[in-house]
Amino acid sequence: MTTATLHTNSEPDRVASFGVTNAVFIGRSIRLSLRNTEALIMAIMLPVMLMLLFTYVFGGAISPGGEYVTYVVPGIILLCAGFGSSSTAVDVAQDMTNGIIDRFRTMPIRSIGVITGHVAASLARNLLATGVVIGVAFLVGFRSDAGFLAWLAALGIITLFILAITWLFAAIGMIAGSASAASGYGFILLFLPYLSSAFVPTSTMPHWLQGVANNQPITPVIETIRGLLTGTPIGHNAWLAAAWCAGILALALIWSVAAFKRGSGRR
C-alpha cells in the first residue's frame, strides 16, 4: 500500500512591485482624464479666457502701452496650474468614498498607488494646458527674449509648483467627506494668485495687503518665472520659490500618506 502525500501551496501572494503598481494606476488615471474631456477643456479654457479678459479689457487701463500681456502671463500660467490641479481633489475624494480603495486593498498591490496615479495624470494634464496657454499668449502679443536654459529653468519651477500643489489637492481630497466638499475646499486655494503679484505689482496694493501678497508662496514663484521669461530682476525670489514648493510638497506628501492610511483603514 502506498501513501500519497498531499502538498499544499501556502505561499502568500507576492505584492506587485512599486513600479508596476504605479504604472497601472497612472494608466488608469490618464484613461479617466481622457474620458472626462469637459474638465480638461475647462482647465485650459478658463485661464485662456482670463488672460484675454485682463489683456483686452483691463490691460489698456493698467498698461496703456499694450505690454500688460507680458506682465500677466506668468500669473496666468500658475492660475492654469491651480485650476487643473483642483480637479485632483475631486477625483481622489471619489475614489476614497465610492469603495474602490477597499477593493484595491484586497489585491496584492500597494493601493496608495491610486493616489500617485491621480497626481501623475494631473501633472501631465497641467503641463499640456500650460503649453496651450503659453501658445495663446504668444498669439495675443506675449514676447520673451529668454534663452533655452531660462525656458528650461522656468519649466522646472512650473513643474515643481504643479507637483506640490497637486499633492496638496490630493491630500484635501482624502480628508473631504465627498467630491463636492473636496471641490469647495480646493476652491479656497485658487484665490491665492489674486492676492499676489500675478495681475498687478504688490506695491500698488494697500499697505496691509502688501504684507500678505509678499509673504505667500505664489508671489516668489511668479516673480521667478517672470524674471526668467521677461528679464525682470529675480533677486532672492528663486530660492524662496524653490523653498516654498519643496516645503509644500513635503508637507503634502506626509499629509497624504497619513490621510490615506486613516481613510482606507490601514494601520
Secondary structure, 3 states (H helix, E strand, C coil): CCCCCCCCCCCCCCCCCHHHHHHHHHHHHHHHHHHCHHHHHHHHHHHHHHHHHHHHHHHHHHCCCCCHHHHHHHHHHHHHHHHHHHHHHHHHHHHHHCCHHHHHHCCCCCCCHHHHHHHHHHHHHHHHHHHHHHHHHHHCCCCCCCCHHHHHHHHHHHHHHHHHHHHHHHHHHHHCCCHHHHHHHHHHHCCHHHHCCCCCCHHHCCHHHHHHHHCCCHHHHHHHHHHHHHCCCCCCHHHHHHHHHHHHHHHHHHHHHHHHHHHHCCC
